[in-house]
Amino acid sequence: MKKWFQKNLRRNWLSLTVAICIGVVLFVFLSHLGDVGRAIAWLWNLFAPIILGFCIAYVLNPIAGGFDRTIFKRLRRRNVAWLLSVALTIIVVLALFAILMVFLIPQLIDSIRGFIANLGNYMDALTRFGIAIRSRIPNLNIDFTEIDELVTNFGQRIVTYITEHQGELFSALTGAGQTLFYLLISFVIAVYVLADKVRVIGWIKRFVKVLTKDENHDAIRQFWNRCNQIIRRFIIVDFIEALLVGLLNALLMRIFGMSYIVIVSMVVGVTNLFPTFGPIVGAAVGALILLLVNPLHALIFLIFTVLLQFADGYIVKPKLYGNTLHVSGLWVLIMLIVWGRMIGVVGVFLAIPIGAILDFLYRDYIYPKLAKRKEQRIAREKAEAAEAAEEAETAAEEAKNAAEEARNAAEEAEAAAEIVAEAAGTVPDADGGSDPE
């Protein structure tokens, strides 16, 4: 089939037919873009737990591999050693999660309760702060009546909102429960994938070998190893960086005696996982919370957050990432917009590794092929030009030879004409002599 297409592709009817088919498919795709988007969203929701399970297994695989190479390296039965490594990994992860919840959840609940209980006082303080600013700046026209009404009727507003939006709140709670169920299913899938890692990798390798040519296997393996290196380093470094930023933020807030250290540091650390816009959102949320308590603390928080993000961006990240990721800010911004619009928060989180993979894919694969094609095209054009010059030289030589032959023929014709003329000018007489006319 491929040879038939290559043979007949230069024919006008086949090229026109292919172009028309592509145009029709593109028109139908663009005309039903909403339906296509809903179909993709349905497929994503259908396979999301499975994909998330494989992602969790991918993240936990280095930990299990470390246990397998260290603690259980002396076991001769490697399959048993790997299963024990997976079991120990699950136990360690669950234990760390439980410890984190035991220490974090109570403080987080206390912070939220204290914030809600003192919200009225915070709003009063904010109102007094605004009045003081308005008294110092007479031209600043700010009406705090709505703020006063919001503070006074805050509880009644909450009850009214819950009463009017019971269906939406029930749907949100149902969705949250469904999400937790899917997370549990994904974790179970991750455990099974890790336990059966050798067989899963064997399936993937056989599938790739069936789909690709034998000479491309090494290139595919090198490509996957590079992608694996980029993604793994990004995930490890991103989580370490978020933890360091959250701890430094908590330390600085403790030094300055600020309130709500746990909740603000948690927001700053979690939002720091997302590039570019994450630190801005974390700083804005933390400053807003502290502004209600103490405006001076909010200002100090913004100052050391800016300094912390500057040190993180220009000192910590280059040291942690090393030479693995070299992605420009513009490329990261484009990846954030594109992948964030496509798959939401997950796309924002994976914008940097996706951008790095596409960048090295372009530099190591696409650009060399394009450069090679250009060199081949230039060489082909030079060869064609040399061949044309050689043909022109041959044609000129042939023309020269033809002209020489024509000149020789003309000389021969002229000589023959002279001979004929001499023969015609001499007439023999009766004595056998000649008498010129």
TIFIMAR-292720 format. One record per residue (C-alpha): chain; y, x negated, z. Coordinates in Angstrom, 1 decimal. Each point is the difference from the previous one (the first is absolute). Layout:
+--------+--------+--------+--------+
: cadena :      v :      u :      w :
+--------+--------+--------+--------+
:      A :      Y :      X :      Z :
...
+--------+--------+--------+--------+
//
This chain:
+--------+--------+--------+--------+
: cadena :      v :      u :      w :
+--------+--------+--------+--------+
:      A :    0.0 :    0.0 :    0.0 :
:      A :    2.4 :   -2.8 :    0.9 :
:      A :   -0.7 :   -1.8 :   -3.3 :
:      A :    0.5 :    3.2 :   -1.9 :
:      A :    3.4 :    0.4 :    1.7 :
:      A :    1.0 :   -3.6 :   -0.7 :
:      A :   -1.1 :    0.4 :   -3.6 :
:      A :    1.9 :    3.3 :   -0.6 :
:      A :    3.0 :   -0.4 :    2.3 :
:      A :    2.1 :   -1.4 :   -2.8 :
:      A :   -0.5 :    3.1 :   -2.0 :
:      A :    2.9 :    2.4 :    0.1 :
:      A :   -1.9 :    3.1 :    0.8 :
:      A :   -1.8 :   -1.4 :    3.0 :
:      A :    3.2 :   -1.5 :    1.5 :
:      A :    1.8 :    3.3 :   -0.5 :
:      A :   -2.8 :    2.0 :    1.6 :
:      A :   -0.1 :   -2.3 :    3.0 :
:      A :    3.8 :    0.2 :    0.4 :
:      A :   -0.1 :    3.8 :   -0.2 :
:      A :   -2.7 :    0.3 :    2.6 :
:      A :    1.8 :   -2.3 :    2.4 :
:      A :    3.2 :    2.0 :   -0.5 :
:      A :   -1.8 :    3.3 :    0.6 :
:      A :   -1.6 :   -1.4 :    3.2 :
:      A :    3.3 :   -1.3 :    1.2 :
:      A :    1.8 :    3.3 :   -0.7 :
:      A :   -2.7 :    2.0 :    1.9 :
:      A :    0.2 :   -2.5 :    2.9 :
:      A :    3.8 :    0.2 :    0.3 :
:      A :    0.0 :    3.8 :   -0.5 :
:      A :   -2.5 :    0.4 :    2.9 :
:      A :    1.3 :   -2.8 :    2.2 :
:      A :    0.1 :    2.3 :    3.1 :
:      A :   -3.6 :    1.0 :   -0.5 :
:      A :   -1.0 :   -3.6 :   -0.5 :
:      A :    1.7 :   -1.0 :    3.2 :
:      A :   -1.7 :    2.8 :    1.9 :
:      A :   -3.3 :   -1.0 :   -1.4 :
:      A :    0.6 :   -3.6 :    1.1 :
:      A :    1.0 :    1.2 :    3.4 :
:      A :   -3.1 :    2.1 :    0.3 :
:      A :   -2.2 :   -2.9 :   -1.0 :
:      A :    1.8 :   -2.3 :    2.5 :
:      A :   -0.5 :    2.5 :    2.8 :
:      A :   -3.7 :    0.4 :   -1.0 :
:      A :   -0.7 :   -3.7 :    0.0 :
:      A :    2.6 :   -1.2 :    2.6 :
:      A :   -2.5 :   -0.2 :    3.0 :
:      A :   -2.4 :   -2.1 :   -2.1 :
:      A :    2.8 :   -2.3 :   -1.3 :
:      A :    1.4 :   -0.3 :    3.5 :
:      A :   -3.5 :   -0.8 :    1.3 :
:      A :   -0.4 :   -2.8 :   -2.5 :
:      A :    3.5 :   -1.3 :    1.0 :
:      A :   -0.9 :    0.0 :    3.7 :
:      A :   -3.3 :   -1.8 :   -0.8 :
:      A :    2.0 :   -2.5 :   -2.0 :
:      A :    2.4 :   -0.7 :    2.9 :
:      A :   -2.8 :   -0.3 :    2.6 :
:      A :   -2.2 :   -2.2 :   -2.3 :
:      A :    1.8 :   -3.3 :    1.0 :
:      A :   -0.5 :    0.7 :    3.7 :
:      A :   -3.7 :    0.8 :   -0.5 :
:      A :   -0.3 :   -3.1 :   -2.2 :
:      A :    1.5 :   -2.1 :    2.8 :
:      A :   -2.5 :    1.3 :    2.5 :
:      A :   -2.8 :   -0.7 :   -2.5 :
:      A :    1.1 :   -3.6 :   -0.5 :
:      A :    0.6 :   -0.8 :    3.6 :
:      A :   -1.9 :    2.1 :    2.6 :
:      A :   -3.0 :    1.0 :   -2.0 :
:      A :   -0.3 :   -3.1 :   -2.3 :
:      A :   -3.2 :   -1.2 :    1.7 :
:      A :   -2.0 :    3.2 :   -0.8 :
:      A :   -2.4 :   -0.6 :   -2.8 :
:      A :   -0.2 :    3.6 :   -1.1 :
:      A :    3.4 :    0.2 :   -1.6 :
:      A :   -0.2 :    3.8 :   -0.6 :
:      A :   -0.5 :    0.5 :    3.8 :
:      A :    2.9 :   -2.4 :    0.7 :
:      A :    2.3 :    1.9 :   -2.4 :
:      A :   -0.9 :    3.3 :    1.6 :
:      A :    0.7 :   -1.4 :    3.5 :
:      A :    3.3 :   -1.4 :   -1.3 :
:      A :    1.0 :    3.4 :   -1.4 :
:      A :   -1.0 :    1.7 :    3.3 :
:      A :    2.1 :   -2.6 :    2.0 :
:      A :    2.9 :    0.5 :   -2.3 :
:      A :    0.0 :    3.8 :    0.5 :
:      A :   -0.3 :   -0.4 :    3.8 :
:      A :    2.9 :   -2.5 :    0.0 :
:      A :    2.3 :    2.2 :   -2.2 :
:      A :   -0.8 :    3.1 :    2.1 :
:      A :    0.6 :   -1.9 :    3.2 :
:      A :    3.4 :   -1.3 :   -1.2 :
:      A :    1.0 :    3.4 :   -1.1 :
:      A :   -1.0 :    1.5 :    3.3 :
:      A :    1.9 :   -2.6 :    2.0 :
:      A :    3.0 :    0.5 :   -2.2 :
:      A :   -0.1 :    3.7 :    0.5 :
:      A :   -0.5 :   -0.3 :    3.8 :
:      A :    3.0 :   -2.3 :    0.4 :
:      A :    2.2 :    1.5 :   -2.7 :
:      A :   -0.5 :    3.7 :    0.1 :
:      A :    1.1 :    0.6 :    3.6 :
:      A :    3.2 :   -2.0 :   -0.5 :
:      A :    0.6 :    1.7 :   -3.3 :
:      A :   -0.4 :    3.4 :    1.6 :
:      A :    2.3 :   -0.9 :    3.0 :
:      A :    2.6 :   -1.3 :   -2.5 :
:      A :   -0.1 :    3.2 :   -2.0 :
:      A :    0.1 :    2.2 :    3.1 :
:      A :    2.9 :   -1.9 :    1.4 :
:      A :    1.8 :    0.1 :   -3.2 :
:      A :   -0.4 :    3.8 :   -0.3 :
:      A :    0.9 :    0.6 :    3.7 :
:      A :    3.2 :   -2.1 :   -0.3 :
:      A :    0.9 :    1.2 :   -3.5 :
:      A :    2.8 :    2.3 :    1.4 :
:      A :    1.5 :   -2.9 :    1.9 :
:      A :   -0.2 :   -2.2 :   -3.1 :
:      A :    1.7 :    2.6 :   -2.1 :
:      A :    2.8 :    0.4 :    2.6 :
:      A :    0.4 :   -3.8 :    0.1 :
:      A :    0.2 :    0.0 :   -3.8 :
:      A :    2.6 :    2.8 :    0.1 :
:      A :    2.1 :   -1.9 :    2.5 :
:      A :   -0.3 :   -3.1 :   -2.2 :
:      A :    1.2 :    1.9 :   -3.0 :
:      A :    2.9 :    1.5 :    1.9 :
:      A :    1.0 :   -3.5 :    1.2 :
:      A :   -0.1 :   -1.3 :   -3.5 :
:      A :    2.0 :    3.0 :   -1.3 :
:      A :    2.6 :   -0.6 :    2.8 :
:      A :    0.4 :   -3.6 :   -1.1 :
:      A :    0.0 :    0.9 :   -3.7 :
:      A :    2.2 :    3.1 :   -0.4 :
:      A :   -0.6 :    0.3 :   -3.7 :
:      A :   -3.8 :    0.4 :    0.4 :
:      A :   -0.8 :    3.7 :   -0.4 :
:      A :   -3.4 :    0.6 :    1.6 :
:      A :   -0.9 :    3.4 :    1.5 :
:      A :   -2.6 :   -0.3 :    2.9 :
:      A :   -0.3 :    3.8 :    0.4 :
:      A :   -3.3 :    0.1 :   -1.8 :
:      A :   -1.3 :   -2.9 :    2.0 :
:      A :    0.8 :    1.8 :    3.3 :
:      A :   -1.7 :    3.2 :   -1.3 :
:      A :   -3.0 :   -2.0 :   -1.0 :
:      A :   -0.3 :   -1.6 :    3.5 :
:      A :    0.6 :    3.4 :    1.8 :
:      A :   -2.6 :    1.9 :   -2.1 :
:      A :   -2.4 :   -2.8 :   -0.7 :
:      A :   -3.0 :    1.6 :    1.8 :
:      A :    0.7 :    3.4 :   -1.5 :
:      A :    0.2 :   -1.5 :   -3.4 :
:      A :   -3.4 :   -1.7 :    0.4 :
:      A :   -1.6 :    3.3 :    1.1 :
:      A :    1.6 :    1.9 :   -2.9 :
:      A :   -1.1 :   -2.7 :   -2.5 :
:      A :   -3.6 :    0.1 :    1.3 :
:      A :   -0.1 :    3.9 :   -0.1 :
:      A :    1.4 :    0.1 :   -3.6 :
:      A :   -2.2 :   -2.8 :   -1.4 :
:      A :   -3.3 :    0.7 :    1.7 :
:      A :   -1.9 :    0.0 :   -3.3 :
:      A :    1.5 :   -3.3 :   -1.1 :
:      A :   -0.7 :   -1.6 :    3.4 :
:      A :   -3.6 :    1.3 :   -0.1 :
:      A :   -0.4 :   -1.4 :   -3.5 :
:      A :    1.4 :   -3.3 :    1.1 :
:      A :   -2.4 :   -0.1 :    3.0 :
:      A :   -2.9 :    0.9 :   -2.3 :
:      A :    1.0 :   -2.7 :   -2.4 :
:      A :    0.2 :   -2.5 :    2.8 :
:      A :   -3.5 :    0.9 :    1.2 :
:      A :   -1.3 :   -0.2 :   -3.5 :
:      A :    1.6 :   -3.5 :   -0.4 :
:      A :   -1.7 :   -1.1 :    3.2 :
:      A :   -3.3 :    1.3 :   -1.2 :
:      A :    0.4 :   -1.8 :   -3.3 :
:      A :    0.9 :   -3.2 :    1.9 :
:      A :   -3.2 :    0.3 :    2.0 :
:      A :   -2.0 :    0.6 :   -3.2 :
:      A :    1.6 :   -3.1 :   -1.6 :
:      A :   -0.8 :   -2.1 :    3.1 :
:      A :   -3.7 :    1.1 :   -0.2 :
:      A :    0.0 :   -0.8 :   -3.8 :
:      A :    1.5 :   -3.4 :    0.8 :
:      A :   -2.8 :   -0.8 :    2.5 :
:      A :   -2.7 :    0.9 :   -2.5 :
:      A :    1.7 :   -2.0 :   -2.8 :
:      A :    0.3 :   -3.1 :    2.4 :
:      A :   -3.6 :    0.4 :    1.1 :
:      A :   -1.3 :    0.2 :   -3.6 :
:      A :    2.5 :   -2.5 :   -1.4 :
:      A :   -2.5 :   -2.1 :   -2.0 :
:      A :   -1.4 :    3.0 :   -1.8 :
:      A :    3.5 :    1.4 :   -0.7 :
:      A :    1.2 :   -3.3 :   -1.4 :
:      A :   -3.1 :   -0.2 :   -2.2 :
:      A :    0.7 :    3.5 :   -1.4 :
:      A :    3.5 :   -1.0 :   -0.8 :
:      A :   -1.0 :   -3.2 :   -1.7 :
:      A :   -2.7 :    1.7 :   -2.1 :
:      A :    2.5 :    2.7 :   -1.0 :
:      A :    2.6 :   -2.6 :   -1.1 :
:      A :   -2.6 :   -2.0 :   -1.9 :
:      A :   -1.0 :    3.1 :   -1.9 :
:      A :    3.6 :    0.8 :   -0.9 :
:      A :    1.2 :   -3.5 :   -1.0 :
:      A :   -1.2 :   -2.9 :   -2.2 :
:      A :   -1.9 :   -2.9 :    1.5 :
:      A :    2.8 :   -2.5 :   -0.9 :
:      A :    2.5 :    2.0 :    2.0 :
:      A :   -1.9 :    0.0 :    3.3 :
:      A :    1.5 :   -3.2 :    1.3 :
:      A :    3.6 :    1.2 :   -0.8 :
:      A :   -0.7 :    3.3 :    1.8 :
:      A :   -1.3 :   -1.8 :    3.0 :
:      A :    3.0 :   -2.3 :    0.1 :
:      A :    2.3 :    2.9 :   -0.3 :
:      A :   -1.7 :    1.9 :    2.9 :
:      A :    0.1 :   -3.1 :    2.2 :
:      A :    3.7 :   -0.4 :   -0.6 :
:      A :    0.7 :    3.7 :    0.7 :
:      A :   -2.2 :   -0.2 :    3.1 :
:      A :    2.0 :   -3.0 :    1.2 :
:      A :    3.3 :    1.7 :   -0.5 :
:      A :   -1.0 :    3.4 :    1.6 :
:      A :   -1.8 :   -1.6 :    3.0 :
:      A :    2.9 :   -2.4 :    0.8 :
:      A :    2.5 :    2.8 :   -0.4 :
:      A :   -1.8 :    2.4 :    2.3 :
:      A :   -0.6 :   -2.7 :    2.7 :
:      A :    3.5 :   -1.4 :   -0.2 :
:      A :    1.7 :    3.4 :   -0.1 :
:      A :   -1.8 :    1.2 :    3.2 :
:      A :    0.7 :   -3.3 :    1.8 :
:      A :    3.6 :    0.2 :   -1.1 :
:      A :    0.4 :    3.6 :    1.1 :
:      A :   -1.5 :   -0.9 :    3.4 :
:      A :    2.3 :   -3.0 :    0.5 :
:      A :    3.1 :    2.0 :   -1.0 :
:      A :   -1.0 :    2.9 :    2.4 :
:      A :   -0.7 :   -2.5 :    2.9 :
:      A :    3.3 :   -1.9 :   -0.6 :
:      A :    1.9 :    3.3 :   -0.2 :
:      A :   -1.5 :    1.1 :    3.3 :
:      A :    0.8 :   -3.4 :    1.6 :
:      A :    3.6 :    0.2 :   -1.1 :
:      A :    0.4 :    3.6 :    1.1 :
:      A :   -1.5 :   -1.0 :    3.4 :
:      A :    2.5 :   -2.9 :    0.3 :
:      A :    3.0 :    2.3 :   -0.7 :
:      A :   -1.4 :    2.7 :    2.3 :
:      A :   -0.3 :    2.7 :   -2.6 :
:      A :   -1.8 :    3.3 :    0.3 :
:      A :   -3.1 :    1.3 :   -2.0 :
:      A :   -1.3 :   -3.5 :   -0.7 :
:      A :   -3.5 :    1.2 :   -0.9 :
:      A :    0.9 :    2.8 :   -2.4 :
:      A :    2.8 :   -2.0 :   -1.7 :
:      A :   -2.1 :   -3.2 :   -0.4 :
:      A :   -2.9 :    2.0 :   -1.3 :
:      A :    2.2 :    1.6 :   -2.6 :
:      A :    1.5 :   -3.3 :   -1.0 :
:      A :   -3.5 :   -1.7 :   -0.2 :
:      A :   -1.6 :    2.8 :   -2.1 :
:      A :    2.9 :    0.4 :   -2.4 :
:      A :    0.0 :   -3.8 :   -0.5 :
:      A :   -3.4 :    0.4 :   -1.7 :
:      A :    1.9 :    1.5 :   -3.0 :
:      A :    2.0 :   -2.4 :   -2.0 :
:      A :    3.8 :    0.2 :   -0.7 :
:      A :    0.7 :    3.5 :    1.3 :
:      A :   -2.3 :   -0.1 :    3.1 :
:      A :    2.2 :   -2.2 :    2.1 :
:      A :    3.1 :    2.0 :   -0.9 :
:      A :   -1.7 :    3.2 :    1.1 :
:      A :   -1.2 :   -1.6 :    3.2 :
:      A :    3.4 :   -1.3 :    0.8 :
:      A :    1.7 :    3.3 :   -0.7 :
:      A :   -2.4 :    2.0 :    2.1 :
:      A :    0.2 :   -2.4 :    3.0 :
:      A :    3.7 :   -0.2 :   -0.2 :
:      A :    0.3 :    3.8 :   -0.1 :
:      A :   -2.2 :    0.3 :    3.1 :
:      A :    1.9 :   -2.6 :    1.9 :
:      A :    3.3 :    1.5 :   -1.1 :
:      A :   -0.7 :    3.1 :    2.0 :
:      A :   -0.6 :   -2.1 :    3.1 :
:      A :    2.5 :   -2.8 :   -0.3 :
:      A :    2.1 :   -0.7 :   -3.1 :
:      A :    0.4 :   -3.7 :    1.0 :
:      A :   -3.8 :   -0.4 :    0.1 :
:      A :   -0.2 :    1.5 :   -3.5 :
:      A :    2.5 :   -2.5 :   -1.3 :
:      A :   -1.8 :   -2.9 :    1.7 :
:      A :   -3.3 :    1.4 :   -1.4 :
:      A :    1.4 :    0.0 :   -3.5 :
:      A :    1.3 :   -3.5 :    0.3 :
:      A :   -3.2 :   -1.6 :    1.2 :
:      A :   -2.1 :    2.1 :   -2.4 :
:      A :    2.1 :   -1.4 :   -2.9 :
:      A :   -0.5 :   -3.5 :    1.3 :
:      A :   -3.7 :    0.6 :    0.6 :
:      A :   -0.5 :    1.4 :   -3.6 :
:      A :    1.9 :   -3.0 :   -1.4 :
:      A :   -2.3 :   -2.4 :    1.9 :
:      A :   -3.0 :    2.0 :   -1.0 :
:      A :    0.9 :    0.1 :   -3.7 :
:      A :    1.1 :   -3.6 :   -0.5 :
:      A :   -2.1 :   -1.9 :    2.6 :
:      A :   -3.0 :    1.9 :    1.2 :
:      A :   -1.2 :    1.6 :   -3.3 :
:      A :    0.2 :   -3.2 :   -2.1 :
:      A :   -2.0 :   -1.9 :    2.6 :
:      A :   -2.6 :    2.7 :    0.4 :
:      A :   -0.4 :    1.0 :   -3.7 :
:      A :    0.0 :   -3.6 :   -1.2 :
:      A :   -0.4 :   -0.4 :   -3.8 :
:      A :   -2.2 :    3.1 :   -0.4 :
:      A :    2.8 :    2.5 :   -0.7 :
:      A :    3.0 :   -0.8 :   -2.1 :
:      A :    1.6 :    3.4 :   -0.8 :
:      A :    3.7 :    0.5 :   -0.7 :
:      A :    2.0 :    2.5 :    1.9 :
:      A :    0.7 :    2.0 :   -3.2 :
:      A :   -3.7 :    0.2 :   -0.8 :
:      A :   -0.8 :    1.2 :    3.5 :
:      A :    2.7 :    2.7 :   -0.3 :
:      A :   -1.4 :    1.2 :   -3.3 :
:      A :   -3.5 :    0.0 :    1.5 :
:      A :    1.2 :    2.0 :    3.1 :
:      A :    1.6 :    2.6 :   -2.2 :
:      A :   -2.9 :    0.4 :   -2.5 :
:      A :   -2.9 :   -0.1 :    2.4 :
:      A :    1.8 :    1.9 :    2.7 :
:      A :    0.6 :    2.8 :   -2.4 :
:      A :   -3.6 :   -0.1 :   -1.2 :
:      A :   -2.1 :   -0.2 :    3.2 :
:      A :    2.6 :    0.3 :    2.8 :
:      A :   -0.1 :   -2.1 :    3.2 :
:      A :   -3.1 :   -1.9 :   -1.1 :
:      A :    1.8 :   -1.1 :   -3.2 :
:      A :    3.0 :   -1.2 :    2.0 :
:      A :   -2.3 :   -2.0 :    2.3 :
:      A :   -1.8 :   -1.6 :   -2.9 :
:      A :    3.1 :   -0.6 :   -2.1 :
:      A :    0.0 :   -3.8 :    0.7 :
:      A :   -3.7 :   -0.8 :   -0.7 :
:      A :    0.1 :    2.2 :   -3.1 :
:      A :    3.1 :   -1.7 :   -1.2 :
:      A :   -1.5 :   -3.4 :    0.7 :
:      A :   -3.2 :    0.9 :   -1.9 :
:      A :    1.9 :    1.3 :   -3.0 :
:      A :    2.2 :   -3.1 :    0.1 :
:      A :   -2.8 :   -2.5 :   -0.1 :
:      A :   -1.9 :    2.2 :   -2.5 :
:      A :    3.0 :   -0.3 :   -2.3 :
:      A :    0.5 :   -3.7 :    0.7 :
:      A :   -3.6 :   -1.1 :   -0.2 :
:      A :   -1.5 :    2.4 :   -2.5 :
:      A :    2.5 :    2.1 :   -2.1 :
:      A :    2.7 :   -2.6 :   -0.6 :
:      A :   -2.5 :   -2.8 :   -1.0 :
:      A :   -1.6 :    2.4 :   -2.5 :
:      A :    3.3 :    1.1 :   -1.4 :
:      A :    1.1 :   -3.7 :   -0.2 :
:      A :   -3.3 :   -0.9 :   -1.7 :
:      A :    0.4 :    2.9 :   -2.5 :
:      A :    3.5 :   -1.2 :   -0.7 :
:      A :   -1.2 :   -3.5 :   -0.6 :
:      A :   -2.8 :    1.3 :   -2.2 :
:      A :    2.5 :    2.1 :   -1.9 :
:      A :    2.4 :   -2.9 :   -0.5 :
:      A :   -2.9 :   -2.2 :   -1.0 :
:      A :   -1.2 :    2.7 :   -2.4 :
:      A :    3.5 :    0.3 :   -1.4 :
:      A :    0.3 :   -3.8 :   -0.4 :
:      A :   -3.4 :   -0.1 :   -1.7 :
:      A :    1.0 :    2.9 :   -2.3 :
:      A :    3.3 :   -1.8 :   -0.7 :
:      A :   -1.8 :   -3.3 :   -0.7 :
:      A :   -2.5 :    1.8 :   -2.2 :
:      A :    2.8 :    1.8 :   -1.9 :
:      A :    1.8 :   -3.4 :   -0.4 :
:      A :   -3.2 :   -1.5 :   -1.2 :
:      A :   -0.5 :    2.8 :   -2.4 :
:      A :    3.6 :   -0.3 :   -1.2 :
:      A :   -0.4 :   -3.7 :   -0.4 :
:      A :   -3.2 :    0.6 :   -1.9 :
:      A :    1.7 :    2.6 :   -2.2 :
:      A :    2.9 :   -2.4 :   -0.5 :
:      A :   -2.5 :   -2.8 :   -1.0 :
:      A :   -1.8 :    2.4 :   -2.3 :
:      A :    3.4 :    1.1 :   -1.5 :
:      A :    0.9 :   -3.7 :   -0.4 :
:      A :   -3.4 :   -0.7 :   -1.7 :
:      A :    0.5 :    3.1 :   -2.2 :
:      A :    3.5 :   -1.2 :   -1.0 :
:      A :   -1.4 :   -3.5 :   -0.7 :
:      A :   -2.8 :    1.6 :   -2.1 :
:      A :    2.6 :    2.1 :   -1.8 :
:      A :    2.2 :   -3.0 :   -0.6 :
:      A :   -3.0 :   -1.9 :   -1.3 :
:      A :   -1.0 :    2.9 :   -2.2 :
:      A :    3.6 :    0.2 :   -1.3 :
:      A :   -0.1 :   -3.7 :   -0.8 :
:      A :   -3.3 :    0.4 :   -1.7 :
:      A :    1.3 :    3.0 :   -2.0 :
:      A :    3.1 :   -2.0 :   -0.9 :
:      A :   -2.2 :   -2.9 :   -1.2 :
:      A :   -2.1 :    2.3 :   -1.9 :
:      A :    3.1 :    1.6 :   -1.6 :
:      A :    1.2 :   -3.4 :   -1.0 :
:      A :   -3.4 :   -0.8 :   -1.6 :
:      A :    0.1 :    3.3 :   -1.8 :
:      A :    3.5 :   -0.7 :   -1.2 :
:      A :   -0.8 :   -3.4 :   -1.3 :
:      A :   -3.1 :    1.3 :   -1.7 :
:      A :    2.1 :    2.8 :   -1.5 :
:      A :    2.7 :   -2.4 :   -1.3 :
:      A :   -2.4 :   -2.2 :   -2.1 :
:      A :   -1.4 :    1.4 :   -3.4 :
:      A :   -2.7 :   -2.0 :   -2.0 :
:      A :    0.7 :   -0.7 :   -3.8 :
:      A :   -2.3 :   -0.2 :   -3.0 :
:      A :   -0.6 :   -3.7 :    0.3 :
:      A :   -1.3 :    0.5 :    3.5 :
:      A :    3.2 :   -1.2 :    1.6 :
:      A :    2.5 :    2.0 :    2.0 :
:      A :    3.3 :    1.4 :   -1.0 :
:      A :    2.3 :    1.3 :    2.6 :
:      A :    1.5 :    3.3 :   -0.7 :
+--------+--------+--------+--------+
//
